[in-house]
Structure formats: C-alpha cells, structure tokens
Amino acid sequence: MAYVISDDCVACGTCIGECPAGAISEGDAKYNIDPNACLDCGTCADVCPSGAINPE
C-alpha cells in the first residue's frame, strides 16, 4: 500500500529529501508520490509538518 499526499500539502519540500526510493516529485500545487516506486516505509509521513501524507 503506497502512501499518498493529500490537499493539505503546503509544498514545503521536507518529504522529498527523506524518501529513500525517490518516489516523491514536485507537482503544481502539492507534491506527489509515485505508487509504483513507494516502499511503504512511512519516512515521508514522519517528517511532514502538515500531516498531509498518509497510507492510501
């Protein structure tokens, strides 16, 4: 089960450097997680200051 980034994302970029799989990319209004690359480790969710990253 991949993690997803909700509309609560403030595009701060904190998560992108923490993803060991490089599954996070910058989108227009928020960051996105590639579900095929996500390792389901939760590292990104642990560092998200807005709580916008959760398991799908």
C-alpha positions in Angstrom: 0.0 0.0 0.0 1.6 3.2 -1.2 1.4 6.5 0.7 -0.4 9.4 -0.8 -0.2 13.2 -0.3 -3.5 15.0 0.4 -4.5 18.5 -0.5 -3.3 19.6 3.0 0.2 19.6 1.4 1.9 23.0 1.7 4.6 22.1 -0.8 7.4 22.8 1.7 9.6 20.1 0.2 10.6 18.4 3.5 9.4 15.0 2.4 11.3 14.9 -1.0 14.7 14.6 0.5 13.7 12.0 3.0 12.2 9.4 0.6 14.8 6.6 0.2 13.1 5.4 -3.0 13.0 8.8 -4.7 9.2 8.3 -5.2 8.2 11.9 -4.4 8.1 14.6 -7.0 7.1 18.3 -7.1 3.6 18.9 -8.6 1.8 22.1 -9.4 0.1 22.8 -6.1 1.5 19.9 -4.0 4.0 17.1 -4.0 3.1 13.6 -5.5 4.1 10.1 -4.6 4.7 7.5 -7.4 2.8 4.5 -6.1 4.9 2.1 -8.1 8.1 3.4 -6.5 6.8 3.9 -3.0 8.4 1.4 -0.5 5.6 2.0 2.1 8.2 2.9 4.7 6.4 6.0 6.1 9.5 8.1 6.3 7.9 10.9 4.4 4.8 10.8 6.7 7.0 11.1 9.7 8.6 14.3 8.6 5.6 16.0 7.0 4.8 19.1 9.1 1.3 19.4 7.9 0.3 15.8 8.3 -0.6 15.6 4.6 1.0 12.2 3.9 -0.9 9.0 4.9 -1.3 5.4 3.8 -3.6 5.0 0.8 
